[in-house]
Amino acid sequence: MTCKILLLAGLVALATAAKLPSFRSPLQVGSGELGPSQYKFNWSVHGDDDNSFGQQEVRDGYHTQGSYSVHLPDGRLLTVTYYVDGDSGFVAELNYEGEARYD
């Protein structure tokens, strides 16, 4: 009896799975490809001198570049400039401005 119940449950699961909607990548939707992404954005927050930060980024196809900056707790300003070009991976350069202070 247990085998029959398990077999029936398996058949119900297969029948239900066949009716679930399939999800496709946005590049596959419609009759043709949408193509690589293109966008620009930036944002910033201007607080007092030790609390300003922001980011900007541009993407054109498979090339992305941008930067962001933040004031660190030790008083320095950290700016990270980065890019991704195809399969190159995330390449970042860090730049620190000012001297560390430990009050």
N, CA, C and O of each residue as an XYZ file, in Angstrom:
412
protein
N       0.824     -1.196      0.000
C       0.000      0.000      0.000
C       0.865      1.256      0.000
O       0.552      2.221     -0.698
N       1.949      1.255      0.775
C       2.836      2.410      0.854
C       3.465      2.692     -0.505
O       3.606      3.851     -0.896
N       3.844      1.643     -1.226
C       4.444      1.827     -2.562
C       3.453      2.473     -3.516
O       3.841      3.317     -4.324
N       2.192      2.098     -3.442
C       1.179      2.671     -4.320
C       0.990      4.155     -4.026
O       0.839      4.955     -4.950
N       0.999      4.529     -2.743
C       0.835      5.934     -2.360
C       2.032      6.756     -2.844
O       1.858      7.858     -3.363
N       3.243      6.224     -2.675
C       4.440      6.926     -3.132
C       4.446      7.074     -4.649
O       4.820      8.126     -5.168
N       4.034      6.027     -5.365
C       3.966      6.087     -6.815
C       2.941      7.120     -7.271
O       3.201      7.893     -8.194
N       1.785      7.134     -6.630
C       0.744      8.104     -6.962
C       1.213      9.533     -6.670
O       0.963     10.438     -7.465
N       1.886      9.738     -5.544
C       2.404     11.069     -5.191
C       3.445     11.526     -6.215
O       3.482     12.700     -6.584
N       4.289     10.599     -6.670
C       5.284     10.928     -7.687
C       4.645     11.326     -8.997
O       5.087     12.281     -9.636
N       3.613     10.610     -9.411
C       2.911     10.941    -10.653
C       2.220     12.295    -10.558
O       2.226     13.063    -11.520
N       1.624     12.596     -9.401
C       0.984     13.898     -9.198
C       2.038     15.010     -9.267
O       1.794     16.061     -9.860
N       3.191     14.780     -8.669
C       4.264     15.782     -8.694
C       4.739     16.031    -10.114
O       4.965     17.181    -10.490
N       4.896     14.985    -10.911
C       5.316     15.149    -12.304
C       4.273     15.898    -13.121
O       4.615     16.771    -13.919
N       3.017     15.562    -12.927
C       1.950     16.235    -13.677
C       1.871     17.708    -13.303
O       1.646     18.557    -14.166
N       2.053     18.014    -12.035
C       1.995     19.405    -11.577
C       3.198     20.185    -12.106
O       3.056     21.333    -12.525
N       4.374     19.571    -12.091
C       5.584     20.254    -12.554
C       5.497     20.589    -14.039
O       6.041     21.604    -14.473
N       4.828     19.760    -14.814
C       4.709     20.029    -16.246
C       3.856     21.261    -16.515
O       3.986     21.863    -17.580
N       2.994     21.654    -15.595
C       2.111     22.795    -15.791
C       2.686     24.103    -15.249
O       2.106     25.164    -15.481
N       3.818     24.055    -14.528
C       4.392     25.267    -13.962
C       4.926     26.164    -15.075
O       5.412     25.661    -16.088
N       4.844     27.481    -14.905
C       5.374     28.376    -15.933
C       6.891     28.280    -15.986
O       7.541     28.056    -14.965
N       7.441     28.447    -17.155
C       8.889     28.441    -17.284
C       9.377     29.884    -17.283
O       8.702     30.779    -17.791
N      10.534     30.094    -16.717
C      11.109     31.424    -16.638
C      12.307     31.475    -17.557
O      13.150     30.578    -17.544
N      12.381     32.531    -18.362
C      13.476     32.673    -19.302
C      14.218     33.969    -19.030
O      13.688     34.897    -18.420
N      15.424     34.008    -19.485
C      16.227     35.211    -19.373
C      15.571     36.334    -20.163
O      14.957     36.066    -21.196
N      15.678     37.605    -19.707
C      15.103     38.719    -20.460
C      15.639     38.806    -21.892
O      14.964     39.347    -22.767
N      16.846     38.281    -22.142
C      17.395     38.321    -23.490
C      16.668     37.373    -24.432
O      16.784     37.503    -25.650
N      15.915     36.414    -23.879
C      15.231     35.433    -24.701
C      13.758     35.762    -24.892
O      13.078     35.070    -25.649
N      13.248     36.783    -24.239
C      11.828     37.108    -24.318
C      11.526     37.761    -25.656
O      12.321     38.567    -26.141
N      10.420     37.439    -26.247
C      10.001     38.054    -27.506
C      10.609     37.364    -28.709
O      11.149     36.262    -28.610
N      10.514     38.025    -29.833
C      10.962     37.399    -31.076
C      12.457     37.548    -31.298
O      13.045     36.741    -32.019
N      13.091     38.547    -30.707
C      14.527     38.743    -30.907
C      15.207     39.096    -29.612
O      14.554     39.239    -28.579
N      16.518     39.239    -29.660
C      17.259     39.587    -28.451
C      17.104     41.072    -28.154
O      16.981     41.894    -29.063
N      17.111     41.399    -26.873
C      17.026     42.795    -26.452
C      18.374     43.486    -26.563
O      18.436     44.709    -26.692
N      19.445     42.721    -26.515
C      20.778     43.278    -26.607
C      21.344     43.597    -25.236
O      20.640     43.511    -24.230
N      22.612     43.964    -25.200
C      23.282     44.282    -23.931
C      22.696     45.542    -23.287
O      22.129     46.397    -23.968
N      22.841     45.636    -21.992
C      22.307     46.776    -21.239
C      23.094     48.048    -21.514
O      24.285     48.013    -21.824
N      22.394     49.172    -21.391
C      23.019     50.488    -21.446
C      22.338     51.364    -20.410
O      21.115     51.503    -20.413
N      23.133     51.957    -19.518
C      22.553     52.852    -18.523
C      23.623     53.757    -17.935
O      24.820     53.506    -18.073
N      23.165     54.813    -17.278
C      23.999     55.739    -16.506
C      23.243     56.052    -15.230
O      22.024     56.224    -15.256
N      23.943     56.128    -14.128
C      23.307     56.609    -12.910
C      24.344     57.208    -11.987
O      25.529     56.888    -12.069
N      23.888     58.076    -11.112
C      24.735     58.604    -10.049
C      23.850     59.060     -8.902
O      22.680     59.392     -9.090
N      24.420     59.069     -7.735
C      23.722     59.555     -6.559
C      24.765     60.026     -5.565
O      25.920     59.603     -5.607
N      24.345     60.906     -4.672
C      25.256     61.387     -3.632
C      24.465     61.869     -2.440
O      23.303     62.257     -2.552
N      25.115     61.836     -1.305
C      24.557     62.344     -0.057
C      25.568     63.334      0.488
O      26.738     63.006      0.686
N      25.105     64.539      0.725
C      26.000     65.582      1.229
C      25.601     65.910      2.656
O      24.647     66.648      2.903
N      26.358     65.341      3.594
C      26.144     65.643      5.001
C      27.202     66.625      5.447
O      27.708     67.418      4.653
N      27.532     66.568      6.727
C      28.637     67.411      7.179
C      29.928     66.898      6.527
O      29.899     65.915      5.786
N      31.046     67.552      6.797
C      32.299     67.223      6.098
C      32.700     65.762      6.225
O      33.302     65.214      5.302
N      32.391     65.129      7.321
C      32.821     63.745      7.530
C      31.746     62.735      7.185
O      31.875     61.565      7.546
N      30.686     63.147      6.497
C      29.608     62.211      6.202
C      29.017     62.446      4.811
O      27.797     62.511      4.660
N      29.873     62.573      3.799
C      29.422     62.711      2.425
C      29.879     61.493      1.649
O      31.000     61.018      1.838
N      29.026     60.985      0.783
C      29.381     59.811     -0.009
C      28.527     59.767     -1.260
O      27.516     60.465     -1.347
N      28.925     58.948     -2.238
C      28.161     58.869     -3.468
C      28.727     57.822     -4.404
O      29.739     57.184     -4.114
N      28.054     57.658     -5.537
C      28.464     56.683     -6.534
C      28.002     57.145     -7.909
O      26.984     57.825     -8.034
N      28.756     56.772     -8.940
C      28.349     56.974    -10.324
C      28.780     55.742    -11.106
O      29.813     55.139    -10.816
N      27.971     55.372    -12.109
C      28.288     54.199    -12.919
C      27.712     54.369    -14.312
O      26.635     54.938    -14.485
N      28.439     53.869    -15.306
C      28.016     53.899    -16.702
C      28.234     52.505    -17.273
O      29.290     51.903    -17.085
N      27.222     52.001    -17.972
C      27.362     50.717    -18.648
C      26.951     50.877    -20.102
O      25.909     51.454    -20.412
N      27.791     50.354    -20.984
C      27.495     50.359    -22.412
C      27.853     48.980    -22.943
O      29.024     48.680    -23.174
N      26.855     48.155    -23.133
C      27.096     46.791    -23.595
C      27.745     45.971    -22.496
O      27.200     45.814    -21.404
N      28.927     45.451    -22.814
C      29.619     44.592    -21.849
C      30.731     45.333    -21.118
O      31.564     44.714    -20.456
N      30.746     46.661    -21.236
C      31.748     47.476    -20.550
C      31.055     48.329    -19.489
O      30.143     49.097    -19.798
N      31.488     48.189    -18.256
C      30.938     48.962    -17.139
C      32.083     49.661    -16.434
O      33.137     49.066    -16.209
N      31.879     50.926    -16.084
C      32.882     51.644    -15.292
C      32.170     52.576    -14.327
O      31.058     53.039    -14.581
N      32.837     52.835    -13.221
C      32.232     53.717    -12.243
C      33.165     53.988    -11.090
O      34.329     53.588    -11.098
N      32.630     54.681    -10.090
C      33.405     54.977     -8.882
C      32.441     55.283     -7.750
O      31.288     55.652     -7.969
N      32.941     55.120     -6.545
C      32.181     55.536     -5.372
C      33.157     56.035     -4.331
O      34.328     55.656     -4.327
N      32.668     56.885     -3.448
C      33.526     57.455     -2.412
C      32.782     57.494     -1.092
O      31.557     57.612     -1.043
N      33.559     57.391     -0.026
C      32.989     57.418      1.319
C      34.058     57.913      2.288
O      35.237     57.589      2.148
N      33.630     58.700      3.273
C      34.540     59.113      4.338
C      34.658     57.975      5.343
O      33.655     57.457      5.834
N      35.888     57.596      5.639
C      36.141     56.512      6.592
C      36.119     57.047      8.019
O      36.311     58.245      8.229
N      35.889     56.184      8.998
C      35.853     56.631     10.400
C      37.160     57.257     10.875
O      37.160     58.039     11.825
N      38.288     56.919     10.217
C      39.566     57.491     10.643
C      39.841     58.858     10.002
O      40.925     59.410     10.186
N      38.875     59.411      9.254
C      39.004     60.746      8.698
C      39.433     60.799      7.241
O      39.367     61.862      6.625
N      39.870     59.683      6.673
C      40.295     59.676      5.276
C      39.094     59.540      4.341
O      38.032     59.064      4.740
N      39.281     59.962      3.100
C      38.278     59.779      2.058
C      38.743     58.629      1.177
O      39.841     58.677      0.623
N      37.917     57.594      1.045
C      38.221     56.455      0.189
C      37.445     56.610     -1.109
O      36.223     56.766     -1.095
N      38.155     56.568     -2.233
C      37.524     56.584     -3.551
C      37.909     55.297     -4.271
O      39.092     54.989     -4.420
N      36.912     54.557     -4.712
C      37.137     53.319     -5.452
C      36.694     53.560     -6.889
O      35.538     53.899     -7.139
N      37.612     53.384     -7.825
C      37.315     53.475     -9.249
C      37.390     52.060     -9.808
O      38.351     51.338     -9.539
N      36.387     51.656    -10.585
C      36.340     50.266    -11.047
C      35.852     50.169    -12.479
O      35.246     51.095    -13.017
N      36.132     49.022    -13.080
C      35.584     48.726    -14.405
C      35.449     47.217    -14.575
O      36.119     46.431    -13.905
N      34.573     46.846    -15.482
C      34.408     45.465    -15.928
C      34.305     45.546    -17.440
O      33.472     46.280    -17.972
N      35.147     44.795    -18.132
C      35.132     44.816    -19.594
C      35.005     43.387    -20.090
O      35.992     42.654    -20.150
N      33.784     42.989    -20.448
C      33.550     41.618    -20.910
C      33.796     40.623    -19.794
O      33.187     40.709    -18.728
N      34.680     39.690    -20.039
C      34.990     38.643    -19.059
C      36.191     38.985    -18.189
O      36.757     38.096    -17.552
N      36.594     40.254    -18.146
C      37.787     40.639    -17.387
C      37.595     40.520    -15.888
O      38.575     40.448    -15.146
N      36.357     40.500    -15.427
C      36.095     40.495    -13.993
C      36.087     41.915    -13.457
O      36.267     42.876    -14.205
N      35.881     42.035    -12.174
C      35.801     43.330    -11.498
C      37.213     43.799    -11.185
O      37.926     43.145    -10.423
N      37.628     44.928    -11.764
C      38.966     45.482    -11.550
C      38.797     46.811    -10.838
O      38.140     47.716    -11.353
N      39.391     46.934     -9.651
C      39.192     48.134     -8.838
C      40.528     48.766     -8.461
O      41.536     48.082     -8.284
N      40.503     50.091     -8.344
C      41.656     50.848     -7.856
C      41.187     51.671     -6.669
O      40.209     52.411     -6.775
N      41.875     51.550     -5.542
C      41.504     52.273     -4.324
C      42.438     53.454     -4.129
O      43.649     53.334     -4.314
N      41.872     54.598     -3.753
C      42.650     55.806     -3.514
C      42.206     56.405     -2.179
O      41.019     56.654     -1.967
N      43.164     56.632     -1.285
C      42.882     57.228      0.017
C      43.406     58.656      0.032
O      44.546     58.912     -0.358
N      42.565     59.588      0.485
C      42.994     60.989      0.615
C      42.973     61.364      2.094
O      42.068     60.979      2.834
N      43.973     62.113      2.503
C      44.050     62.550      3.893
C      44.878     61.607      4.741
O      45.390     60.597      4.258
N      45.003     61.953      6.016
C      45.758     61.125      6.957
C      44.803     60.552      7.987
O      43.835     61.191      8.399
N      45.109     59.327      8.388
C      44.271     58.660      9.392
C      44.415     59.374     10.743
O      45.525     59.691     11.172
N      43.284     59.621     11.403
C      43.285     60.230     12.738
C      42.557     59.281     13.687
O      41.479     58.773     13.379
N      43.151     59.063     14.806
C      42.512     58.220     15.837
C      42.362     59.055     17.090
O      43.232     59.053     17.961
N      41.253     59.770     17.176
C      41.022     60.665     18.318
C      40.560     59.885     19.540
O      40.318     60.474     20.593
